[in-house]
Amino acid sequence: MNLNKLFLNHCENNQYEINQNQIDTIDKLKDYYSSNFNQNFLKKFFKKEKSKLGFYLVGDVGVGKTMILNFFFNTLKEKKLRLHFNEFMIKFHNHIFENEDKENGIKNFVKDLNKKTEILYFDEFQVTNIVDAMILGRLFEEIFKENIKVIFSSNILIKDLYKDGLQRDQFKPFIGIMKNRTIEHELLIEDDYRKSKDNQNDRYFFPLNEETNFKMNKYFRIVSKGKKKINKILNIKGRDFQIKEFYEGIVRFTFNELCDQNLGAEDYLEIIKVSESIFIDKIPQFDDINSNQQHRFITLIDIVYDKKIPIAVSAEKKLDELNSSKSLKEPFKRTISRLYELTSSNFNL
């Protein structure tokens, strides 16, 4: 397939700015595809070294990584699967929990995965969970052994994944596997396209005062007009979670309801399933004291973005003035960038 021509047409049709570094990335993806999907039997048979089954696209927030990999993924005719990484790991842990053969749990999970897909896609890949960190080496060794291809986007270099994480020495085998079995390509662009003048975040209300509260209430009334309020209760693995403000898919929470409770990716994924748009009130400033709440907020926004759910929020500070705890400073850059897009009028409610 003529990937370059398709990409140029894609950019033109969507009025995207074309950048040479993005074209270079497309060339790398074209080579990656050819080496993994266009080989004849003899080439595969006589290939001496292990092939690079992964493509790891790294770059700063808002440089177009997701746009490029979405485009590439959509052109693929092979069996494919796109999942948020948290969602993938939840499926993995559920499989291990539900199956009696714990000793061969990883092998059985990957063999089942191999029946469903030839290529996996993880957007904005990162590792923050110690339980996941400890298992990833063995899991991805098996994934590559089964010849499953994996494409990643991330704003963290492979060598810096799970940096300063607990028991990181046990995570290093995964880094070694990634270095050996993936092509790591960095996309360097100075501008964050999500912060462009054409992408105004007009559903981001600040500061927290009576005027802001009035604007949020007014906007919520407009969006939920004509919709019936329901007392929505989700049962998530035996736990009840109540959505107090639920209007046929239009939902409203305070920040504390979502991020100051013992909730995680699994809970957020279930909330997203019943949500068409989300309003979040009273996002605070972040520091080392409320870093746990900030970590949940980052996970929440990652999932909201991945599932393409528009949001409206009220916050203590202007978006580019929100602080971060020290440990979450880098992943929070991605959250800020995504909030620009999610609260933009271009991202329709």
HELIX and SHEET records of a PDB file:
HELIX    1   1 LEU A    3  ASN A   13  1                                  11    
HELIX    2   2 GLN A   20  PHE A   37  1                                  18    
HELIX    3   3 PHE A   41  PHE A   46  1                                   6    
HELIX    4   4 LYS A   65  THR A   75  1                                  11    
HELIX    5   5 PHE A   85  GLU A   98  1                                  14    
HELIX    6   6 GLY A  105  LYS A  116  1                                  12    
HELIX    7   7 ILE A  130  LYS A  145  1                                  16    
HELIX    8   8 ILE A  158  ASP A  160  5                                   3    
HELIX    9   9 ARG A  168  GLN A  170  5                                   3    
HELIX   10  10 LYS A  172  ARG A  181  1                                  10    
HELIX   11  11 TYR A  193  LYS A  195  5                                   3    
HELIX   12  12 GLU A  210  SER A  224  1                                  15    
HELIX   13  13 PHE A  255  CYS A  259  1                                   5    
HELIX   14  14 ALA A  265  LYS A  273  1                                   9    
HELIX   15  15 SER A  291  ASP A  306  1                                  16    
HELIX   16  16 LEU A  319  GLU A  321  5                                   3    
HELIX   17  17 LYS A  326  LEU A  328  5                                   3    
HELIX   18  18 LYS A  329  LEU A  342  1                                  14    
SHEET    1   A 5 LYS A  80  ARG A  82  0                                        
SHEET    2   A 5 ILE A 119  PHE A 122  1                                        
SHEET    3   A 5 LYS A 149  SER A 154  1                                        
SHEET    4   A 5 GLY A  54  GLY A  59  1                                        
SHEET    5   A 5 THR A 182  LEU A 187  1                                        
SHEET    1   B 5 TYR A 204  PHE A 205  0                                        
SHEET    2   B 5 ILE A 311  ALA A 315  1                                        
SHEET    3   B 5 SER A 277  ILE A 283  1                                        
SHEET    4   B 5 ILE A 250  THR A 254  1                                        
SHEET    5   B 5 GLU A 245  TYR A 247 -1                                        
SHEET    1   C 2 LYS A 232  ILE A 236  0                                        
SHEET    2   C 2 ARG A 239  ILE A 243 -1                                        
END                                                                             
